[in-house]
Each structure stands twice: as structure tokens, then as C-alpha cells.
Amino acid sequence: MNSLKDTLQYILTGITSTEDKVTVESNIENGIEILDIIAPKEVIGKIIGKEGKIIKSIRTILSLSFPQSRFIVKIKE
């Protein structure tokens, strides 16, 4: 995994089942990579987790894996 997008997609594939339609879109604005997670409403709960613990953990893993990168992770329906 060489990019934030690939790493995030890999993590989300592990959290959700394969038939769930979860995709990641990436774009760069002002030197910050913005990662948009696009998922159905039913799957968003799995990604966020209770009290947001799973999405916070995903952000922490990405921060540790790519310490020089500046990024924002957003969730869209």
C-alpha cells in the first residue's frame, strides 16, 4: 500500500463485507489530501462505530502510517 487512499480502502474492506459498496475518493486542496468515504446508510454505522471509536482508530492508523501527510477523512452517503 503506497497511498493513503489504498490503505483506507484496505481497512474499510476489512471492516465491511465485500458486497457492501464502499468506495474512497481522493482529491487535494491546498496541500491537504481529502479522502471521502462513500457508503450506503446501513454501512456507515459500522464505519463510525460506537461513539466514533472505529473512525477515530482509522484516522490514528493512517496518521501513524503516513506521518508526513496532511489529510482529512470524511464520510458521505
MODELLER restraints for C-alpha pairs under 7 A, 6 or more apart:
rsr = mdl.restraints
at = mdl.atoms
rsr.add(forms.Gaussian(group=physical.xy_distance, feature=features.Distance(at['CA:1:A'], at['CA:7:A']), mean=5.74, stdev=0.5))
rsr.add(forms.Gaussian(group=physical.xy_distance, feature=features.Distance(at['CA:5:A'], at['CA:24:A']), mean=6.58, stdev=0.5))
rsr.add(forms.Gaussian(group=physical.xy_distance, feature=features.Distance(at['CA:5:A'], at['CA:26:A']), mean=6.60, stdev=0.5))
rsr.add(forms.Gaussian(group=physical.xy_distance, feature=features.Distance(at['CA:5:A'], at['CA:35:A']), mean=6.92, stdev=0.5))
rsr.add(forms.Gaussian(group=physical.xy_distance, feature=features.Distance(at['CA:9:A'], at['CA:23:A']), mean=6.97, stdev=0.5))
rsr.add(forms.Gaussian(group=physical.xy_distance, feature=features.Distance(at['CA:9:A'], at['CA:24:A']), mean=6.26, stdev=0.5))
rsr.add(forms.Gaussian(group=physical.xy_distance, feature=features.Distance(at['CA:21:A'], at['CA:39:A']), mean=6.09, stdev=0.5))
rsr.add(forms.Gaussian(group=physical.xy_distance, feature=features.Distance(at['CA:22:A'], at['CA:38:A']), mean=5.72, stdev=0.5))
rsr.add(forms.Gaussian(group=physical.xy_distance, feature=features.Distance(at['CA:22:A'], at['CA:39:A']), mean=4.68, stdev=0.5))
rsr.add(forms.Gaussian(group=physical.xy_distance, feature=features.Distance(at['CA:23:A'], at['CA:37:A']), mean=5.95, stdev=0.5))
rsr.add(forms.Gaussian(group=physical.xy_distance, feature=features.Distance(at['CA:23:A'], at['CA:38:A']), mean=5.26, stdev=0.5))
rsr.add(forms.Gaussian(group=physical.xy_distance, feature=features.Distance(at['CA:23:A'], at['CA:39:A']), mean=6.72, stdev=0.5))
rsr.add(forms.Gaussian(group=physical.xy_distance, feature=features.Distance(at['CA:24:A'], at['CA:35:A']), mean=6.49, stdev=0.5))
rsr.add(forms.Gaussian(group=physical.xy_distance, feature=features.Distance(at['CA:24:A'], at['CA:36:A']), mean=5.55, stdev=0.5))
rsr.add(forms.Gaussian(group=physical.xy_distance, feature=features.Distance(at['CA:24:A'], at['CA:37:A']), mean=4.72, stdev=0.5))
rsr.add(forms.Gaussian(group=physical.xy_distance, feature=features.Distance(at['CA:24:A'], at['CA:38:A']), mean=6.15, stdev=0.5))
rsr.add(forms.Gaussian(group=physical.xy_distance, feature=features.Distance(at['CA:25:A'], at['CA:35:A']), mean=5.74, stdev=0.5))
rsr.add(forms.Gaussian(group=physical.xy_distance, feature=features.Distance(at['CA:25:A'], at['CA:36:A']), mean=5.12, stdev=0.5))
rsr.add(forms.Gaussian(group=physical.xy_distance, feature=features.Distance(at['CA:25:A'], at['CA:37:A']), mean=6.67, stdev=0.5))
rsr.add(forms.Gaussian(group=physical.xy_distance, feature=features.Distance(at['CA:26:A'], at['CA:33:A']), mean=6.75, stdev=0.5))
rsr.add(forms.Gaussian(group=physical.xy_distance, feature=features.Distance(at['CA:26:A'], at['CA:34:A']), mean=5.67, stdev=0.5))
rsr.add(forms.Gaussian(group=physical.xy_distance, feature=features.Distance(at['CA:26:A'], at['CA:35:A']), mean=4.68, stdev=0.5))
rsr.add(forms.Gaussian(group=physical.xy_distance, feature=features.Distance(at['CA:26:A'], at['CA:36:A']), mean=6.35, stdev=0.5))
rsr.add(forms.Gaussian(group=physical.xy_distance, feature=features.Distance(at['CA:27:A'], at['CA:33:A']), mean=5.77, stdev=0.5))
rsr.add(forms.Gaussian(group=physical.xy_distance, feature=features.Distance(at['CA:27:A'], at['CA:34:A']), mean=5.42, stdev=0.5))
rsr.add(forms.Gaussian(group=physical.xy_distance, feature=features.Distance(at['CA:27:A'], at['CA:35:A']), mean=6.85, stdev=0.5))
rsr.add(forms.Gaussian(group=physical.xy_distance, feature=features.Distance(at['CA:28:A'], at['CA:34:A']), mean=5.93, stdev=0.5))
rsr.add(forms.Gaussian(group=physical.xy_distance, feature=features.Distance(at['CA:32:A'], at['CA:70:A']), mean=5.16, stdev=0.5))
rsr.add(forms.Gaussian(group=physical.xy_distance, feature=features.Distance(at['CA:32:A'], at['CA:71:A']), mean=5.21, stdev=0.5))
rsr.add(forms.Gaussian(group=physical.xy_distance, feature=features.Distance(at['CA:33:A'], at['CA:70:A']), mean=6.30, stdev=0.5))
rsr.add(forms.Gaussian(group=physical.xy_distance, feature=features.Distance(at['CA:33:A'], at['CA:71:A']), mean=4.54, stdev=0.5))
rsr.add(forms.Gaussian(group=physical.xy_distance, feature=features.Distance(at['CA:33:A'], at['CA:72:A']), mean=6.43, stdev=0.5))
rsr.add(forms.Gaussian(group=physical.xy_distance, feature=features.Distance(at['CA:34:A'], at['CA:71:A']), mean=5.62, stdev=0.5))
rsr.add(forms.Gaussian(group=physical.xy_distance, feature=features.Distance(at['CA:34:A'], at['CA:72:A']), mean=4.91, stdev=0.5))
rsr.add(forms.Gaussian(group=physical.xy_distance, feature=features.Distance(at['CA:34:A'], at['CA:73:A']), mean=6.17, stdev=0.5))
rsr.add(forms.Gaussian(group=physical.xy_distance, feature=features.Distance(at['CA:35:A'], at['CA:72:A']), mean=6.07, stdev=0.5))
rsr.add(forms.Gaussian(group=physical.xy_distance, feature=features.Distance(at['CA:35:A'], at['CA:73:A']), mean=4.84, stdev=0.5))
rsr.add(forms.Gaussian(group=physical.xy_distance, feature=features.Distance(at['CA:35:A'], at['CA:74:A']), mean=6.12, stdev=0.5))
rsr.add(forms.Gaussian(group=physical.xy_distance, feature=features.Distance(at['CA:36:A'], at['CA:73:A']), mean=6.06, stdev=0.5))
rsr.add(forms.Gaussian(group=physical.xy_distance, feature=features.Distance(at['CA:36:A'], at['CA:74:A']), mean=4.83, stdev=0.5))
rsr.add(forms.Gaussian(group=physical.xy_distance, feature=features.Distance(at['CA:36:A'], at['CA:75:A']), mean=5.69, stdev=0.5))
rsr.add(forms.Gaussian(group=physical.xy_distance, feature=features.Distance(at['CA:36:A'], at['CA:76:A']), mean=6.60, stdev=0.5))
rsr.add(forms.Gaussian(group=physical.xy_distance, feature=features.Distance(at['CA:37:A'], at['CA:74:A']), mean=6.03, stdev=0.5))
rsr.add(forms.Gaussian(group=physical.xy_distance, feature=features.Distance(at['CA:37:A'], at['CA:75:A']), mean=4.65, stdev=0.5))
rsr.add(forms.Gaussian(group=physical.xy_distance, feature=features.Distance(at['CA:37:A'], at['CA:76:A']), mean=5.83, stdev=0.5))
rsr.add(forms.Gaussian(group=physical.xy_distance, feature=features.Distance(at['CA:38:A'], at['CA:75:A']), mean=6.20, stdev=0.5))
rsr.add(forms.Gaussian(group=physical.xy_distance, feature=features.Distance(at['CA:38:A'], at['CA:76:A']), mean=4.88, stdev=0.5))
rsr.add(forms.Gaussian(group=physical.xy_distance, feature=features.Distance(at['CA:38:A'], at['CA:77:A']), mean=5.62, stdev=0.5))
rsr.add(forms.Gaussian(group=physical.xy_distance, feature=features.Distance(at['CA:39:A'], at['CA:76:A']), mean=6.57, stdev=0.5))
rsr.add(forms.Gaussian(group=physical.xy_distance, feature=features.Distance(at['CA:39:A'], at['CA:77:A']), mean=5.35, stdev=0.5))
rsr.add(forms.Gaussian(group=physical.xy_distance, feature=features.Distance(at['CA:40:A'], at['CA:77:A']), mean=5.59, stdev=0.5))
rsr.add(forms.Gaussian(group=physical.xy_distance, feature=features.Distance(at['CA:41:A'], at['CA:77:A']), mean=6.11, stdev=0.5))
rsr.add(forms.Gaussian(group=physical.xy_distance, feature=features.Distance(at['CA:47:A'], at['CA:54:A']), mean=6.26, stdev=0.5))
rsr.add(forms.Gaussian(group=physical.xy_distance, feature=features.Distance(at['CA:47:A'], at['CA:55:A']), mean=6.11, stdev=0.5))
rsr.add(forms.Gaussian(group=physical.xy_distance, feature=features.Distance(at['CA:48:A'], at['CA:54:A']), mean=5.45, stdev=0.5))
rsr.add(forms.Gaussian(group=physical.xy_distance, feature=features.Distance(at['CA:48:A'], at['CA:55:A']), mean=4.93, stdev=0.5))
rsr.add(forms.Gaussian(group=physical.xy_distance, feature=features.Distance(at['CA:49:A'], at['CA:55:A']), mean=6.87, stdev=0.5))
